[in-house]
């Protein structure tokens, strides 16, 4: 399985950004997907996850109401729309495949992409 995240970069506080993650080597529509992030000097933190058909999602409290996870099964792509960004959102963002639905622990996600850096400037 290969996951390629993209869309990172620099953004001003209060701005928006959309991340994408293209998945290959796996039946995408049968795979639940998630996003994590890792800020410098901090542990990897769960952000959001979406069920196979996209009918169910869950988020961390820190991003709920600001971030939206979605997917396009025809394009084998999962997205993370990030709005009202602040400096605390600065991190490398990773997409991953879900092994245990409902979990927020990295150990319950198996395949990982290389990550894309988002820098929020205040």
C-alpha positions, 0 to 999 in steps of 0.5 A: 500500500502506498499513500501520498499526501500533498497540499501542505505549505505556508498559510496565515492564521485564520486561513484555510488549506486542503490536504489530499492523500492518494492511496494505491495498492489497496481496495480504497473503497473498502478502507477507512482512512485517517489523518494524524499530525505531529508538531515539532517535539510532540507526539503524533496526534489523531486528527480525523477519520472517515469510514469506507463509504464516507458515511461516518466520521470522527474528529479530535476535539482540537479540530472539531468544527474547523476541519472536515475529512472527506473522500472520493472513492473514484479517485482513491483520495481522502481529503482534509479541509482545514479552516480557521487555522492557528499556530497550534495547527502547525505540524506534519500531517500524515494520512493512514489506513484504519485498522480499528475503527473508532480508535485515535491511537497511532497503533490502530492505523497501519499504513502511513504516508510520508506526511506533508508540512503545514506551517501557520504563521501568525 
